[in-house]
Amino acid sequence: MDELTIKVRVIPNAHKSSLVGMQDGVLVVRLTAPPVDGKANAALLEFLAEQLKLRKQQVQLKSGQKSRHKVVKVQGIGRAELERLVPPGSED
């Protein structure tokens, strides 16, 4: 089974949850959830599972529980498939 470790930068309190894209090897994600009591972490895992068409159990937070910079382990998807699902990204 494919397994990836992805660096993620989270932008909490966004107007709308969205995948911004990959920037310098880091997946940038906007979330509507606030960074309080782990709400943004839970929202991140759920959102990534939904966007990558995976079960919630296939997405795990490895580090960065209290940071905007996180490391997420994803099972069941390869690097090529991830790059196909995620836009190249350009932050405005």
Secondary structure as UniProt FT lines:
FT   STRAND          3..11
FT   STRAND          18..23
FT   TURN            24..25
FT   STRAND          26..30
FT   TURN            37..38
FT   HELIX           39..51
FT   TURN            52..53
FT   HELIX           56..58
FT   STRAND          59..63
FT   TURN            65..66
FT   STRAND          69..75
FT   HELIX           79..85
//
